[in-house]
Every structure is written in structure tokens, then in C-alpha cells.
């Protein structure tokens, strides 16, 4: 996605519900969020301007050719732990993945960081922000997380996250994925102007690591050609992890190949 292009927006999605829950230690699961009286996944203390409503970019691989069965597996490392069950299984099976890490996660998981760096042929490391702050303007929370509020905070979150990754890996990230998966439109443009592609997705595999293994496995196994899959690698004690493993191995068995985001140009993602 070029810096001056119009951001991708899922016009079909219902923003009053959303389908992405970040499962770090400080935020709510999707199930908990839906159990509360609030209708929206974000709460605002001020009237919301319609044009500023958070949007969830839904993207697929643009150049996935018919018959090639290509998908992108992405794993979010929000603040939390390191799910070795997923990482080791991907290494054993030779499956490529892009891990979107926060600066917090890097500092809290040196062993996980070392594991990813030891297998750079399989794992690409991209930007999930420094402090896991959603790039949303205004005064609200989304899934319990306080949003950035203004563009200066958005830019700081993105650039400091990138700096943490560069320091840890020696490589500058080119893609950014928002905490909680939602963005304000103006924040998306600001992020693009910083030189980052917006890392949307088309298949939410684990709903923020809140689903049981069987549900996760079935969702992933239903992936179609060109799918961008998102799951989580920061919850080592939840049952969703083994579901990720079973699902991606089923895709591999059926002949799917896996592409990393560092192998893609921004123009190679399209609106789902």
C-alpha cells in the first residue's frame, strides 16, 4: 500500500460488533466484551464523529494465482508470553509465518525473540507497536484498551515499535498491524506516510486466542487461496494454540504454500 493511497476499509463489516479481540493481559477477551452491556467494542466518553469511527481493514493476497493455494499466516505477539507449541510446530513442519511483535513483548520474552531469530528462514518479524496502543483517535477504549487519542501518539507508537524491532533484529520492519486490529482512517494515512503498509487480514482464526482448539483448527482449515490468517502467539496456556498447529498443518497437507509479509509489496494486499 503506497503512502498516498486510500486506506482499505471493510465496508461490509459491522463496526458495532467487530471480530478481533486482543488477548494481552490488560484487555478483555471477545467473549468477555460481548458479555458486557455495551454494544460497541469501543467505549467513548464523547460523541463520535461518524467519519472517525474505527475501521478494521480486511485484506487478502492480491496476486494469489488460481490453483497455487497460497496463504499468509500471521501471528500477533501482543504483551504476554511465547507460545512455543506454535513456534516449534511451524519449525518442524517448515511453515513460514509473519510475527507482529510489540516492543513490550520483545523485552518480556528474550527466549522467544531468540527462537524467532534462530529461524529467520521461516519467521519474519513486523511491527505491532511499542506499547500495544490502538491507533484510534478520540477518547474511548476498545476491548478495554485505552486508544492513542491523537496522531502524535499514533506516530510515536508506530515509530518506537519499529525502533525496538530494528534494535532487536537488525532489520527495519515495513508492515504495521494495529493493537486490536482497528484504526481511525486518518491514523491509517499517517501510518502509511511513515512508510508502513497496513497489515490487514481476511481470516480471524482464534478471536484473540479466546477460541478452543477445535474451532481454531476448523477455521484455519477452511482458508481459501489468498487468505491472510491472523492468530496469536502470546498465550501459551490457552487451548487455541494447538488449534493453530492442527489447522496450518492441514493446509500444508492439502498443498498450500505460505508466504511472509516481508516477501510482499504493499500493493500485493487487496480489499477482501
N, C-alpha and C positions, 0 to 999 in steps of 0.2 A: 504494500500500500504506500503510495507516494505521499510526501509530506503535505501536498496541497490537494489531495483527493478528498472526495466526500466520504465520511466515515460510513462503514457498513452498519446497518441497523436492521434488526429483525422486526419488520413491520407487522408480521403475523403474530408475534408473541404477545401475550397479555402481561404487561408490566405490573399489573396488580397482584400477580401471583409469583412470576419468576420461577426458574427451575435450577438455580445454582446456589448452594449453601456452602459457605466456607467453614471448615471444621477445625479451626485452630482452637487453642484452649480458651480464648477470650470471647468466642462468639457462639451463637445458637446454631443448633442443627436445623435442617429444613423441617424436620418433624416437630421440633420444639417451636419453631417460628410459626408453623401453621396451626399449632395448638393454642396460640395466644389469640386474644380478641381482635388484634389488629388485622386488617385486611391486607395491607401493603407489607412487603418485606423490608421496607424502609419506613422510618417514622420521622416526621418533620414537625418542628415547633413553629414553623411559619407557613403561610400559604405557598403552595407550589406553583411555579410558573410552568405551564404545560410544555413549553419548548425545552425546559431544563430538566424534565423527568429523566431519571436514569434509564439507559438502554443497555440491552445485552446483545452484543454482536454475535450473529450466528453465521459461521463460515465453514466452507468446505474447500478441498483442494481443487483448484481451477483446472489443472491440466491432467487430472487422472483419466487415463485413456480407457475406453471400454475393454473389458477382458483382462486388464492388468491387476485388478484387485489391490489397489494401493490405499493405505490409510496412514494417518499421523496419530501416534499415541503420545499424549501429553500428560504429564503428572505434576500436580501442583504441590510444592513444598511450602505450605503456609507454616507459621510458627508451630512447633510441635516436635515430634520425634522423626525417626527414619525407619521406614518400613522395609527392612531387609528381605522380607518374604518376597516382595515385588521385585526389588532390585536384583537379588540373586537369581530369581527365576528368569528374568529377562536376559541376564548374562548367560545362564545355562542354555537358553533357547536361542541366543544370538539375535534378540529382538531390539530394534532401535527405539529410543524414546527421547522426548524433549522434556527436561525437568525445569519447571518455572520455580525458582527459589527466591525467598526473601532474604534480605541481609540478616534479619534475626535468625532465620533457620541456619544460615551458614555459620554464624557464631555459636549457636547452640548444638550443632551437630558436626563436629570436626571429623568423626569417624565416617559419617555419611558422606560428607564432602570428599574425603579421601577415597572412598569407594567409587564415587562417580568419576573422579579424576583418573582413577586407575583403569577406567574402561571408557575412555573418551572416544573409542571407535563406535560405541553404542549410544552413549549419553551426550546430548547437547544440553548446556545449561543456559537458560534465558531468564529474563527479568520478571519477578513478581512483586517488585517494590522493596523498599528498605524496611518499613515498619508494618507492612500489610494494611495500608490505609486505602480505602476505596477512592478512586479518582472521581468523586462526585461533588458538585458544588452545592452550597446551601447548608442549612442547619438541620441535619437529620442523622439517623442511624440506619444501617442496612444489615439485617441479620445480627443486630446487636452491636455492630462496629460503628464507631463514630467516623463519618466521612471526612474527606480532606477539607471541604468547605470553600476553598478558593484555589485559583490556578497556581499561585506561588507554592502552596503546599503540594499540589499535584506534581509540579515540576521537581520540587525537592525530593519527593518520594521516589520518582522515577530515576532521576539522575544519581541519587545516593545509592539506590538499589543497584544500578548499573556499575557504580564505582566499587561497591562491595564485591560484585561478581568479577570485575576486572582484576581486583587485587587478589582474589582467591584463585582465579583460573589463568590469568594472563591473557584472557581473551575478552573483548568487549561484546556484550550481548547486543542483538539487533531487534529483538522482539520483546514486547511488554504485554503481560496479562494482568488485568485488574484484580485486586482483592475483591472477592465476592462476585466477580465476573461482570459487574455493571459499571458504566461510565456516564458522565454527563457528556453531551455532544461536544461542547466547547472544550472539555478536557481531552477528548479523543483527538481533536485537531491540535491542541497544544502538545500532546504526546507525539503525534506524527511530526510536528515541526521540530521536535528534538531529535528526530531521525529514527524513531522506533516504529516498527509495524505493530498493528493491533492484533493480538493473538486471540481471535475468537475460536469458537468450536461449534460443532454440529451435534455431537452426541455426549450428553452428560451421563457418564457411566455409573457414578456412585452417589450422586446428590450430596457432595461434601463428605464422603466416607460414612454416610448415615445408613446405607442400604445393606442388607445381608448379602452374603457371598453369592447365593444362587441368583438373586435379582441382578447383581452387578455382572455376573458371568453371562446371563441371558441377554442383557442389554448390549454388551460388547459383541457377543456372538452374532447379533442382528445387524452389525455395522455393514454398510454398503460401500461400494467403491467411492473413494474420495472423502470419506468421513474423517473429521478431526475429532478425536476422542479425548475427553478430559476425565481424569480420575485423580486420586490423592495418594501421596506417598509419605505423608506426615503423621499417619495414625497407625502405628504398628500393632496396636492391641484390638483393633476393630475387625469384624469379620469381612468387611468389604475387600480387604487386601487379597485374600485367596481368590475371591471372585474375579479380581483384575487378572490374576495369573491364569486362571482357567479360561477366561474369555479370550485373552490375546493369544493363548496357545491354540485355541480352537480356530481363530482367524488364520494363524500361521499354518495349521494343518490343512485348511481349505485353500491355501496358496496365496494369501495376502502378503504383500510386502509392506514394510514400514519405513516411512520417511521422517527425517528430523527437520525441525524448523530452520536450523542453520543451513540446510540444503535448499531452502526455498527463498525466492524473491518475494517481496511483499505483494506483487501483482499475482502471485500464484495462489492466493486465497480469494475466494469469491463468496458473495452473499448466498447463504443456504436457502 
